[in-house]
Amino acid sequence: MTIPTHARAEGERSAQLSSEGRIEVERGYQIAYRIYGTGARTLLGLHGGPGMSSRYLTRLSEVVGGDRKLVLYDQLGGGDSDRPDDASLWQIPRFVEEVETVRTALDLGVVTLFGQSWGGMLALAYTLEHPGNVNALVLSNTYASGKHYLLDVSEHRMALGADTHALMLRREFEDNLDAADYKDAVLELNSRHFRRSSPYDPATSRREFEEIAAPYLADIGPAYALWGPHEFRGTGPQAYFDISDRLHEIHVPALVLCGWYDELSAKRCSRPLADGIADNEFVVFGNSSHLTILEKEADVYLAVIRDFLERRLG
């Protein structure tokens, strides 16, 4: 693909919030949604987490306009949506059908799916289940196999050194995740691989993570159980979900995006997506980590998405 040479300044020509509301899903629970723009075509955004709010993806409003709108919603169990205390809800097929509920309730027709992190995995699962409802995919900082990320996160931990790695294991065995030394190790990992400063400086990166990214992680909802009790112990369905051998079934164009320093590594997590989906474009942002949309290369990242949508879908 051709990398755009001009990145739109933040807020310039971005689609404005046009409506918001709530949609009832199963058992009477409700989820919150927001729509930017008024076009007939839809970019439907699926956030990561799980259990997060979709608000960190608001800058996607800069890639739509004209006849294309953006729809963001908070998945059940996070953000402004209901947060039921019911462990039986945290299953991947339920989240797939939630996407379908949003699509039909808002009468969106055939959609372009954007998925970041867990949202990308959800986008893939939805496309395999409902192929006729998707015309293209934007797969950002994501993966087809939770087991691959388990290997990545283990390697990131070991890269902190033997002492820190052993300390983290000990604190987890003690179920003492609030220990100051454990929280410091997690901050170090997050400032390297989740939201990273550029140019990278350890102190700057820690400060920027706490100022920019940490607020989005402060209120994770119960849907996080889909992954596990904490980031380094994947025990839920998401951690063992693997559709690597089904990627060849995806027949729509896909844009695969990741950061060079991403906690979901380019080699182990993103490269297989590009190898497995026949019609794909693969872009690695060399200064970024996992939250590229909140990092230095965000403007170029958004320009790449906009360019893909305009070239491939018109």
C-alpha positions in Angstrom: 0.0 0.0 0.0 1.0 3.6 -0.3 1.6 5.3 3.0 -0.2 8.7 3.0 2.2 11.6 3.2 -0.3 14.0 4.9 -1.7 13.2 8.3 -4.8 15.1 9.3 -4.3 17.3 12.4 -6.2 16.1 15.5 -9.8 17.3 15.4 -9.6 18.6 11.8 -12.7 17.5 9.8 -13.5 14.8 12.3 -17.1 13.6 12.3 -19.1 15.0 15.2 -21.2 13.0 17.7 -24.6 12.8 16.0 -26.5 10.5 18.4 -26.1 8.2 21.3 -28.2 5.8 23.3 -28.6 2.3 24.7 -29.5 -1.0 23.1 -31.0 -3.9 24.9 -29.2 -7.2 24.6 -30.0 -10.6 26.2 -31.7 -10.9 29.6 -32.7 -7.2 29.6 -29.2 -5.9 29.9 -28.3 -2.7 28.0 -25.2 -1.5 26.2 -24.2 2.1 25.4 -23.4 3.3 21.9 -22.3 6.6 20.2 -22.5 7.5 16.5 -20.2 10.0 14.8 -21.4 11.4 11.5 -24.5 10.7 9.6 -23.4 8.7 6.5 -25.2 5.6 5.2 -22.0 3.4 5.4 -20.6 2.4 8.7 -17.3 1.8 10.4 -18.2 -0.2 13.4 -15.5 -0.1 16.1 -14.8 -2.9 18.5 -12.7 -2.0 21.6 -10.2 -4.0 23.5 -10.0 -5.1 27.1 -12.3 -6.8 27.4 -14.2 -4.8 30.0 -12.9 -1.4 28.8 -14.8 1.6 27.4 -14.7 2.4 23.7 -13.8 6.1 24.5 -10.1 5.6 23.8 -11.1 5.0 20.1 -12.9 8.3 19.7 -10.2 9.6 17.3 -11.5 7.2 14.8 -14.1 9.9 14.1 -11.3 11.5 12.1 -11.3 8.7 9.5 -15.0 9.0 8.6 -17.2 11.7 7.2 -19.3 12.2 4.1 -21.3 9.0 3.5 -19.4 7.0 6.2 -20.2 7.2 9.9 -18.5 5.7 12.9 -20.3 3.6 15.5 -18.7 2.9 18.8 -20.2 0.9 21.6 -19.2 -0.3 25.1 -19.4 -4.1 25.2 -21.5 -5.6 28.0 -19.5 -5.7 31.2 -17.5 -2.5 30.7 -17.6 1.2 30.0 -21.0 2.8 30.3 -22.8 -0.4 29.6 -24.4 -2.7 32.2 -22.0 -4.7 34.3 -23.9 -7.8 35.4 -22.4 -10.1 38.0 -22.9 -13.3 36.0 -19.9 -15.3 35.0 -21.8 -17.3 32.4 -22.0 -14.2 30.2 -18.3 -14.0 29.5 -18.1 -16.3 26.5 -16.9 -15.4 23.0 -20.0 -16.5 21.1 -22.1 -14.1 23.3 -19.9 -11.2 22.3 -20.1 -12.2 18.6 -23.9 -12.1 18.8 -23.7 -8.8 20.6 -22.0 -7.3 17.5 -24.9 -8.7 15.5 -27.4 -7.2 17.9 -25.8 -3.7 17.5 -25.7 -4.1 13.7 -29.4 -5.0 13.4 -30.7 -2.7 16.1 -29.1 0.3 14.5 -29.9 -0.9 11.0 -26.3 -0.6 9.8 -26.5 -3.1 6.9 -23.1 -4.3 5.7 -20.3 -2.9 7.9 -16.6 -2.3 7.9 -15.3 -3.7 11.2 -12.4 -2.0 13.1 -11.1 -4.1 16.0 -8.3 -3.2 18.4 -6.6 -5.8 20.6 -9.4 -8.1 21.9 -11.7 -6.2 19.6 -9.7 -7.4 16.6 -10.1 -11.0 17.7 -13.8 -10.3 18.1 -14.0 -8.8 14.6 -12.4 -11.9 13.1 -14.7 -14.2 15.0 -17.8 -12.2 13.9 -16.6 -12.2 10.2 -16.2 -16.0 10.3 -19.7 -16.4 11.8 -21.5 -13.7 9.6 -19.3 -13.3 6.5 -22.1 -11.6 4.5 -22.3 -8.7 6.9 -18.8 -7.4 6.6 -17.1 -5.7 3.6 -13.6 -5.0 5.1 -11.6 -5.4 8.3 -9.2 -3.1 10.1 -7.3 -5.3 12.5 -5.2 -3.2 14.9 -2.7 -4.5 17.5 -4.4 -7.9 17.5 -4.1 -11.6 17.0 -5.8 -14.8 15.9 -4.6 -16.9 18.8 -4.6 -16.0 22.5 -1.9 -18.6 23.1 0.5 -16.5 21.0 0.0 -13.5 23.2 0.6 -15.7 26.3 4.1 -16.4 24.9 4.7 -12.7 24.1 3.8 -11.5 27.5 6.0 -14.2 29.1 8.9 -13.0 27.0 8.3 -9.3 28.0 8.3 -10.3 31.7 11.5 -12.2 31.4 13.1 -9.3 29.6 12.8 -7.3 32.8 15.5 -9.5 34.3 15.6 -12.6 36.5 15.0 -10.7 39.8 11.9 -8.8 38.6 10.5 -11.8 36.9 10.8 -13.9 40.0 9.3 -11.1 42.1 6.3 -11.0 39.9 5.8 -14.7 40.1 6.1 -14.6 43.9 3.6 -11.8 44.3 1.1 -13.6 42.0 1.5 -16.8 44.0 0.8 -14.7 47.1 -2.2 -13.1 45.4 -0.6 -9.7 46.3 -1.0 -7.8 43.1 -1.3 -4.5 45.1 2.3 -4.8 46.4 4.3 -1.7 45.5 7.1 -3.6 43.8 4.7 -5.7 41.7 2.8 -2.6 40.6 6.1 -0.9 39.6 7.0 -3.9 37.5 3.6 -3.8 35.7 4.1 -0.1 35.1 7.5 -0.8 33.6 5.9 -3.3 31.2 3.1 -1.0 30.3 5.4 1.9 29.6 7.4 -0.3 27.3 4.8 -2.2 25.4 1.3 -0.8 26.1 1.6 2.9 25.7 5.2 4.0 24.9 6.8 7.4 24.6 8.8 8.3 21.5 11.6 8.9 21.6 11.6 6.3 24.3 12.8 7.4 27.7 11.9 5.2 30.7 10.9 8.1 33.0 9.0 10.0 30.3 7.3 6.8 29.1 6.1 6.0 32.6 4.8 9.5 33.1 3.0 9.6 29.8 1.5 6.1 30.4 0.0 7.2 33.7 -1.3 10.5 32.2 -2.6 9.2 28.9 -3.4 5.5 29.1 -3.9 4.6 32.7 -7.2 6.5 33.0 -8.7 4.2 30.4 -7.6 1.2 32.5 -8.9 2.5 35.8 -12.4 1.1 35.6 -12.1 -2.3 33.9 -15.4 -4.1 34.2 -16.3 -7.8 34.9 -16.1 -8.8 31.2 -12.3 -8.9 31.8 -12.9 -12.4 33.1 -13.1 -13.4 29.4 -9.3 -13.2 29.5 -8.5 -14.1 33.2 -7.9 -12.7 36.6 -5.0 -10.5 35.5 -3.0 -9.8 32.3 -0.3 -12.4 33.0 -2.7 -15.3 33.9 -4.8 -16.1 30.9 -7.3 -18.7 32.0 -10.5 -17.6 30.3 -12.0 -18.5 26.9 -10.1 -15.6 25.1 -6.7 -16.9 26.2 -7.3 -20.2 24.5 -9.4 -19.1 21.5 -7.5 -19.8 18.3 -8.8 -19.3 14.7 -5.4 -19.3 13.0 -6.4 -22.2 10.8 -9.5 -20.4 9.6 -8.0 -17.2 8.4 -8.1 -18.5 4.8 -11.9 -18.3 5.1 -11.8 -14.5 5.3 -12.4 -13.1 1.8 -12.8 -9.4 2.4 -9.8 -6.9 2.3 -8.1 -6.5 5.6 -5.7 -3.8 7.0 -3.4 -5.3 9.6 -1.7 -2.7 11.9 0.7 -3.1 14.8 3.4 -1.3 16.7 7.0 -2.5 16.6 7.1 -2.5 20.4 3.6 -3.9 20.7 2.8 -6.3 23.6 1.2 -8.4 20.8 4.4 -8.8 18.8 4.5 -8.2 15.0 6.2 -11.6 14.4 4.1 -13.8 16.6 0.7 -12.1 16.5 0.3 -9.8 13.5 2.4 -11.5 10.9 0.2 -14.7 11.0 -2.8 -12.4 10.2 -1.1 -11.1 7.1 0.0 -14.6 6.2 -3.4 -16.1 6.7 -5.8 -13.5 5.1 -5.4 -13.5 1.4 -6.3 -9.9 0.6 -4.4 -7.9 3.2 -2.2 -4.8 3.7 0.2 -5.0 6.7 1.7 -1.9 8.3 4.1 -1.8 11.3 4.5 1.5 13.1 8.2 1.6 14.1 7.9 4.0 17.1 4.7 2.6 18.6 3.5 -0.1 21.0 0.0 -1.4 21.7 -2.1 1.8 21.9 -0.9 3.3 18.6 -4.0 5.5 18.5 -2.8 7.3 21.6 0.9 7.5 20.7 3.2 9.7 18.7 2.3 8.1 15.4 -1.4 8.4 15.9 -1.9 10.9 13.1 -0.1 8.7 10.6 -2.0 5.6 11.9 -5.3 7.4 11.3 -4.2 8.5 7.9 -3.3 4.9 6.9 -6.8 3.8 8.0 -8.5 6.6 6.1 -6.5 5.9 3.0 -7.4 2.2 3.2 -11.1 2.9 3.5 -11.1 5.4 0.6 -9.0 3.2 -1.7 -10.7 -0.1 -1.0 -14.3 0.9 -0.4 -14.5 4.3 -2.1 
